[in-house]
Amino acid sequence: MDILIIADDLSGAADCAVAFARTGQRTVVALQPSTPEADVILAFDTDTRRLPAAEAARRTREVYEAARRRGQRLYKKIDSTLRGNWAAEVAALRQPAGLAIVAPAYPAMGRTVRDAQVHVDGRALADTELWKLEHAHRPAAIDAQLQEAGLQTARLEADALRDRPEEMSARITAAASDEIGALIVDAQFEQTLRTLAQVTADSKAPFFWVGSAGLAREIAGLRPARAAPELAPASGPTLVLVGSLSAVTDRQCRVLRASGAFQELVVPPSLLRQGRSHPDWPSLHARIGEVLVAGADLLLRIGREQALDPSEGALFATALARLVGPHFARVGALIATGGETARAMLVEAGIASVELLAELQTGVAAGMPSRGHAHRPYIVTKAGGFGSDETLYDAWTRLRSPRSRTPQ
């Protein structure tokens, strides 16, 4: 099955695409639109999450038109908690790609959809702190957001049809032949997404998938999975670069510190705002170099303030990457938390694409810069709000020396 993945941030692109890499399909995550080689799945990061909606929609449509090829099916990766301009981007893809089958559920990670509403660990998305912090002014309902973007919607109560694939298929075919722009899939169970994947994989109806990594995993799972490769130890120190300020990431950093294996440097937001003009920039830049030259593993993260503006994320990520940039050639493995942070570091290092190799944990993708790049460290990405307290530590242990210590 030939699939093009378009995501609005880098960690999301990798999280979705690694499901296909696990089956043995050569899979590449790219920062710029390109036509991939035959038999390569391309996941493209449009970097549109924080753009104005109209600009995000235009860029997404342009990327699709530039990268698609005949017979290819589109998977529009969206955030399972509906962050970003996803509805405007879906609307922009409706005309060239067909009916949008919208299924953001990811039951394995606690994201479900009921009555066209996302629930996080059983709680309505609109009631979560994440939504209130960034999107309190917007409707949280999936249908309301799509209708605001100009699409006519319908619902597919897929849980009731998960054991009736023929009926599910007939409903989808009927929606594709009507004036419906988006079919919203209510799904609370992995089996529901599995049936949806099976039904749609061979469908001749004009449609594209819109979902989180949950549906992508079920589509990829239609192929036999291969055993995860044994990764050689990293050839240099590990840099854990943390741009996310989520409580989940805080706990993950705490476990890393408890291992006793990392030196930690915390970068004040004020320094990142001022950049090279800040008086402490030279000394922090030099200290990063000293740690990496010594071959020590480094945890580098953004400090907290009383109130941080989420819109500063790209600014902070770019400045953080510039601090590291001149020393990056010494890094044997980069573990980046947050899509903006990962992308900024790759751009600073001149890495345009990453070939995925393995999934270290659910949602934690590992790869290397694509062939032809002189410096090829491991590149590991993870969304900020995902994972257990041990996720970063477990990713590091997959890449570390056997002599490293364990957390106390």
Secondary structure, 3 states (H helix, E strand, C coil): CCEEEEECCHHHHHHHHHHHHCCCCEEEEECCCCCCCCCEEEEEECCCCCCCHHHHHHHHHHHHHHHCCCCCEEEEECCCCCCCCHHHHHHHHHHHHCEEEEECCEHHHCEEEECCEEEECCEEHHHCHHHHHHHCCCCCCHHHHHHHCCCCEEEEEHHHHCCCHHHHHHHHHHHHHCCCCEEEEEECCHHHHHHHHHHHHCCCCCEEEEECHHHHHHHHCCCCCCCCCCCCCCCCCEEEEECCCCHHHHHHHHHHHHCCCEEEEEECHHHHHHHHHCCCHHHHHHHHHHHHHCCCEEEEEECCCCCCCHHHHHHHHHHHHHHHHHHHHHCCEEEEECHHHHHHHHHHHCCCEEEEEEEEECCEEEEEECCCCCCCCEEEEECCCCCCCCHHHHHHHHHCCCCCCCCC
